[in-house]
Every structure is written in C-alpha cells, then in structure tokens.
C-alpha cells in the first residue's frame, strides 16, 4: 500500500471472515487433522498477522482464502510437529549427548515399552502383597556386576553426586583438588553442585598438581567429604600429579571422613580406579557413575559403596525427588542383566568394539548403493566415545564422503538434516563425512535412499 488510511481500510475489509474460511472446502483437511479449536485459533492468528501488515502499510495484495488456509495449516504443522524424532547418527560419536546418548538394546527397549503400557510391580512385593522397593532389583544386579555391597540408582549422574553430597556433607566442607573443579555440558559445575548440596567447597592443590599433603592441610573440623571428580571432555598432560585413590581412602579413614569418587563415564572392566569395581576396591565409600555412559543403558545415576554410606543416601528426603521412573527402571535392570549374560546385545558396546576393517566393509556396502552423482568415496577417520568418556582418545574408523556438484558441504549437511529420517553428518577436510561407527547395518538402506534423493 502506498496510500493513506482509506486504501488500508479497503484492503482490511476484503479479508474474509473466519466463518467463510471454516466453511471453505480447502479447510476440510486441516479440520480433520488438527480439530476445530486449533484451526479456529490458527485462522485468527493468520488473519491478525495480515491485518498488522496492512496497517503498517506493506504493499501486498489481499491473500486468497486458499492461501490463508494454507498458511494456517503450515503453522499448525510446525506447532504440532514432535520435538524428538529418530535420526541417523553419522557423526562417529557413540555417546552423542545431543542425540540422546545410548540407543537401548532391543530387550531393554521392550522392557521399557511393557512398563509404559501395563501395570507392573514397580513398588509391589508379590510374595508379601505389600509395598516393595522401586529399584531393589536394579541394585541387586548392580551389586552382582560390580562386587559392591550396597547400591542405589537415581535419575542421572548429576543427581547421584548431588544426593551423595547432600546426605554426607551438608553443613560441612568438601575438599576437592583445583584440577577437578570441572564444568561439563549444560553448565553443570562441581562448585555449584557442592553449594546446592548444602556444603562448602574447599579447594586444595593447584590446577595441575595436587599432593596428599595438600588434602591433609585442607582438612579441618568442618570437613565431611574428600571428593574425587573425573576429568570430563578434557585431558591434562605434562607437568601433572594427582593422588591415587587408595591413598585418599587411607587419609579419609584416618580422619573419619567419607571419600566420594565420581567416575562420570568410568568402566565396569579392570581393577584401575577409573573402573567402578576398582574404585570400590581402592577404598571409596561411594562411587557414582552415569548409567547411560557406563552401561550403554537409559539415563541414570548409579551409586555403589558401603552399607553405611548408601544407607544415609537412601534415608535422605531428596531421594524421592531424584528417583527413576518405571520405564527407566525396567530398561536399566534389563541392561544390567545383559551386561552379565549377553553384553554383545548392547548397541554401545557393539559400536565401540567394531573394528576399522569391519567399518571399511560397511562403508563399501553403502557406496555400492549410491548413484555416481553422490560423488561418494571412503576415507579413514577418527570417531570418539563421547559423553565425557575416554576424552581425547580417538576410535579409528572409516567414513563415506559425499561431494554433489553444485552443492556446498554445509548446504549438503543441512539438506541431510532436513529429510526423513534426518541424517546428522560431520564436515571434515571440506567434505561431508558419514562415519560408519555409529551407522547401524539396518540403517544403510534408509541412508542410501536419502543420499540418492539428494543426488538426483
């Protein structure tokens, strides 16, 4: 519009009424899909947007009824689209936090589905006919797997640390090496967790070197816990020194303190202090870890330790706010059973164990299904465990590279994300790369189809 108020009023008057739009044949499909109330609200919003544009003097023709209905339907499609959709992870990062970390084993997924769709013995003792223990079966499996005498499970790894410090250190001090005051994804900072748990942080040592004498000099009558924190997503090298967990355990015992070791990812294998059994054997009163990182299972915080320390956590009122839901309980118990009897069934373990030669074969099978226009090739590359596990340690792999004439790498990656299923790739050395470590055999046909669509 270039004129004054009169042309604006004329254009506004030509906008159709809501009733007319609702009765239009083009509105039948949106009404059937979204319902009358949602379509009515959507049409009102669409009309108001056009009125605002006309009042502002934007020179646009009055939209047709079909266009107004189509705009409303598109808006409702966007508004009602699910936020969580399946993707093909071609990044080579096995425990990709932004993509949901660990895909569950089929047995664990089925257990979660059954728990979600039926009633179950979540907190019911069949033998006695009375209230049961929500995570009792999970904890028995965890003890059998790690050799712990007592265990507890909560809803994530951060919750495990928070509960431990709230139960053992509230009102007192927690001593931590300066080199372990880490921040991980989402702004999770150890100093903040200590404060939230009602304790006071006492730093000791330096960023790169902390000795046993530093811990001893930091202990006062207020000290309640010595805390060892894993290094997540980074590695310190060079002129460094840390105190073996066994020595910290001896110091804690001499002063009547609790030693809490947060492993983050950790492992179930070996006897080193970065494994859950090894940390317990070294004398930690409590060891915490993330269930999805440690096990390749659902999100959970795993706690193992002495009966006294675990008992204090079990009695703390915060536990109820941090408890697992029934789907996670079912999936976690099943994943623990698989670790004991059929670990090859767990996708994360299978991905981590796949050899570079097997991945090269998988890449070749994908390339064989692609058209020449995809410009596909195979390169050796490195993937990573992710999720804070094995920071800095590369996993040798093979990737399929794509180079479609006239399409930049960033544009190609965007188009891969935009289809069904979305494909999450990485760009390296100027090319889109699809790392085969995190692409399952069963996903190859869908991935080939998506690439073929883009190439054509």
C-alpha positions, 0 to 999 in steps of 0.5 A, spaced: 500 500 500 502 506 498 496 510 500 493 513 506 488 510 511 482 509 506 486 504 501 488 500 508 481 500 510 479 497 503 484 492 503 482 490 511 475 489 509 476 484 503 479 479 508 474 474 509 471 472 515 473 466 519 466 463 518 467 463 510 474 460 511 471 454 516 466 453 511 471 453 505 472 446 502 480 447 502 479 447 510 476 440 510 483 437 511 486 441 516 479 440 520 480 433 520 487 433 522 488 438 527 480 439 530 476 445 530 479 449 536 486 449 533 484 451 526 479 456 529 485 459 533 490 458 527 485 462 522 485 468 527 492 468 528 493 468 520 488 473 519 491 478 525 498 477 522 495 480 515 491 485 518 498 488 522 501 488 515 496 492 512 496 497 517 503 498 517 502 499 510 506 493 506 504 493 499 501 486 498 495 484 495 489 481 499 491 473 500 486 468 497 482 464 502 486 458 499 492 461 501 490 463 508 488 456 509 494 454 507 498 458 511 494 456 517 495 449 516 503 450 515 503 453 522 499 448 525 504 443 522 510 446 525 506 447 532 504 440 532 510 437 529 514 432 535 520 435 538 524 428 538 524 424 532 529 418 530 535 420 526 541 417 523 547 418 527 553 419 522 557 423 526 562 417 529 560 419 536 557 413 540 555 417 546 552 423 542 549 427 548 545 431 543 542 425 540 540 422 546 546 418 548 545 410 548 540 407 543 537 401 548 538 394 546 532 391 543 530 387 550 531 393 554 527 397 549 521 392 550 522 392 557 521 399 557 515 399 552 511 393 557 512 398 563 509 404 559 503 400 557 501 395 563 501 395 570 507 392 573 510 391 580 514 397 580 513 398 588 509 391 589 512 385 593 508 379 590 510 374 595 508 379 601 502 383 597 505 389 600 509 395 598 516 393 595 522 397 593 522 401 586 529 399 584 531 393 589 532 389 583 536 394 579 541 394 585 541 387 586 544 386 579 548 392 580 551 389 586 552 382 582 556 386 576 560 390 580 562 386 587 559 392 591 555 391 597 550 396 597 547 400 591 542 405 589 540 408 582 537 415 581 535 419 575 542 421 572 549 422 574 548 429 576 543 427 581 547 421 584 553 426 586 548 431 588 544 426 593 551 423 595 553 430 597 547 432 600 546 426 605 554 426 607 556 433 607 551 438 608 553 443 613 560 441 612 566 442 607 568 438 601 575 438 599 576 437 592 583 438 588 583 445 583 584 440 577 577 437 578 573 443 579 570 441 572 564 444 568 561 439 563 555 440 558 549 444 560 553 448 565 553 443 570 559 445 575 562 441 581 562 448 585 555 449 584 553 442 585 557 442 592 553 449 594 546 446 592 548 440 596 548 444 602 556 444 603 562 448 602 567 447 597 574 447 599 579 447 594 586 444 595 592 443 590 593 447 584 590 446 577 595 441 575 598 438 581 595 436 587 599 432 593 596 428 599 599 433 603 595 438 600 588 434 602 591 433 609 592 441 610 585 442 607 582 438 612 579 441 618 573 440 623 568 442 618 570 437 613 565 431 611 567 429 604 574 428 600 571 428 593 574 425 587 571 428 580 573 425 573 576 429 568 570 430 563 571 432 555 578 434 557 585 431 558 591 434 562 598 432 560 605 434 562 607 437 568 601 433 572 600 429 579 594 427 582 593 422 588 591 415 587 585 413 590 587 408 595 591 413 598 585 418 599 581 412 602 587 411 607 587 419 609 579 419 609 579 413 614 584 416 618 580 422 619 573 419 619 571 422 613 567 419 607 571 419 600 566 420 594 569 418 587 565 420 581 567 416 575 562 420 570 563 415 564 568 410 568 568 402 566 565 396 569 572 392 566 579 392 570 581 393 577 584 401 575 580 406 579 577 409 573 573 402 573 567 402 578 569 395 581 576 398 582 574 404 585 570 400 590 576 396 591 581 402 592 577 404 598 571 409 596 565 409 600 561 411 594 562 411 587 557 414 582 557 413 575 552 415 569 548 409 567 547 411 560 555 412 559 557 406 563 552 401 561 550 403 554 543 403 558 537 409 559 539 415 563 541 414 570 545 415 576 548 409 579 551 409 586 555 403 589 559 403 596 558 401 603 552 399 607 553 405 611 554 410 606 548 408 601 544 407 607 544 415 609 543 416 601 537 412 601 534 415 608 535 422 605 528 426 603 531 428 596 531 421 594 524 421 592 525 427 588 531 424 584 528 417 583 527 413 576 521 412 573 518 405 571 520 405 564 527 407 566 527 402 571 525 396 567 530 398 561 536 399 566 535 392 570 534 389 563 541 392 561 544 390 567 542 383 566 545 383 559 551 386 561 552 379 565 549 374 560 549 377 553 553 384 553 554 383 545 546 385 545 548 392 547 548 397 541 554 401 545 558 396 546 557 393 539 559 400 536 565 401 540 568 394 539 567 394 531 573 394 528 576 399 522 576 393 517 569 391 519 567 399 518 571 399 511 566 393 509 560 397 511 562 403 508 563 399 501 556 396 502 553 403 502 557 406 496 555 400 492 548 403 493 549 410 491 548 413 484 555 416 481 552 423 482 553 422 490 560 423 488 561 418 494 568 415 496 571 412 503 576 415 507 579 413 514 577 417 520 577 418 527 570 417 531 570 418 539 566 415 545 563 421 547 559 423 553 565 425 557 568 418 556 575 416 554 576 424 552 581 425 547 582 418 545 580 417 538 576 410 535 579 409 528 574 408 523 572 409 516 567 414 513 563 415 506 564 422 503 559 425 499 561 431 494 554 433 489 556 438 484 553 444 485 552 443 492 556 446 498 558 441 504 554 445 509 548 446 504 549 438 503 549 437 511 543 441 512 539 438 506 541 431 510 538 434 516 532 436 513 529 429 510 526 423 513 529 420 517 534 426 518 541 424 517 546 428 522 553 428 518 560 431 520 564 436 515 571 434 515 577 436 510 571 440 506 567 434 505 561 431 508 563 425 512 558 419 514 562 415 519 560 408 519 561 407 527 555 409 529 551 407 522 547 401 524 547 395 518 539 396 518 540 403 517 544 403 510 538 402 506 534 408 509 541 412 508 542 410 501 535 412 499 536 419 502 543 420 499 540 418 492 534 423 493 539 428 494 543 426 488 538 426 483 
